[in-house]
Amino acid sequence: MTVSASAIRVIDDDASWRRSITRLLAASGYEVMSYESAEQFLQADDFSTPGCILLDVRMPSLSGLQLQRSLAAKSHALPIVFLTGHGDIPMSVHAMRAGAEDFLTKPVSSEALLAAVQRALARDSERRAQHD
């Protein structure tokens, strides 16, 4: 899968963080879709587009972990990379056991974030190839 064939969904209630991550990913050649809430993402996203999700854990209303459960229940298998400024070990273990690709803490280095995105995209590509 080429970089341009994948869409990175950034879901975070912090507008400045979303802009920053969106700029980084766009400069790296990715198509980026930005959402301020899990609800906005669920209403607007086309889940058939290959890619992954960069997801904040703490958001008003539907949290990142709740969104992860909702997507799994609906069989939407986009890989998730969690990003949080408020994580702890039990939370990260829960997210990883539920299938998250990675669990990163803010602030995160560009290198670590891009590496996690690459792993998530590779996982999505492999899953799609097995189901074709």
Backbone hydrogen bonds, N-H to C=O, Kabsch-Sander energy under -0.5 kcal/mol:
donor,donor_aa,acceptor,acceptor_aa,energy
5,A,2,T,-0.9
6,S,3,V,-1.7
7,A,50,P,-2.8
8,I,31,E,-2.9
9,R,7,A,-0.6
9,R,52,C,-2.7
10,V,8,I,-0.6
10,V,33,M,-3.1
11,I,9,R,-0.6
11,I,54,L,-3.0
12,D,10,V,-0.6
12,D,35,Y,-2.1
15,A,13,D,-0.9
18,R,14,D,-2.4
19,R,15,A,-2.4
20,S,16,S,-2.2
21,I,17,W,-2.7
22,T,18,R,-2.8
23,R,19,R,-2.4
24,L,20,S,-2.1
25,L,21,I,-2.7
26,A,22,T,-2.7
27,A,23,R,-2.5
28,S,24,L,-1.0
29,G,26,A,-1.6
30,Y,25,L,-2.3
31,E,6,S,-1.2
33,M,8,I,-2.8
35,Y,10,V,-3.1
41,F,37,S,-1.9
42,L,38,A,-2.5
43,Q,39,E,-1.9
44,A,40,Q,-1.9
45,D,41,F,-2.5
47,F,45,D,-0.8
49,T,46,D,-1.8
52,C,7,A,-1.4
53,I,79,P,-2.7
54,L,9,R,-3.6
55,L,53,I,-0.6
55,L,81,V,-2.5
56,D,11,I,-2.4
57,V,83,L,-0.8
59,M,57,V,-0.7
62,L,60,P,-0.7
63,S,61,S,-0.6
64,G,57,V,-2.7
67,L,63,S,-2.4
68,Q,64,G,-2.3
69,R,65,L,-2.0
70,S,66,Q,-2.4
71,L,67,L,-2.8
72,A,68,Q,-2.1
73,A,69,R,-2.3
74,K,70,S,-1.4
75,S,72,A,-1.3
76,H,71,L,-2.8
77,A,75,S,-0.8
81,V,53,I,-3.2
82,F,80,I,-0.6
82,F,102,D,-2.5
83,L,55,L,-2.6
84,T,104,L,-1.9
92,S,88,D,-2.3
93,V,89,I,-2.7
94,H,90,P,-2.4
95,A,91,M,-2.4
96,M,92,S,-2.5
97,R,93,V,-2.7
98,A,94,H,-1.6
99,G,96,M,-1.6
100,A,95,A,-2.4
101,E,80,I,-3.0
102,D,80,I,-1.1
104,L,82,F,-3.2
106,K,84,T,-2.7
113,L,109,S,-2.4
114,L,110,S,-2.8
115,A,111,E,-2.1
116,A,112,A,-2.1
117,V,113,L,-2.4
118,Q,114,L,-2.3
119,R,115,A,-2.1
120,A,116,A,-2.4
121,L,117,V,-2.8
122,A,118,Q,-2.3
123,R,119,R,-2.3
124,D,120,A,-2.3
125,S,121,L,-2.6
126,E,122,A,-2.5
127,R,123,R,-2.3
128,R,124,D,-2.5
129,A,125,S,-2.3
130,Q,126,E,-1.9
131,H,127,R,-1.2
132,D,128,R,-0.6
132,D,129,A,-0.6
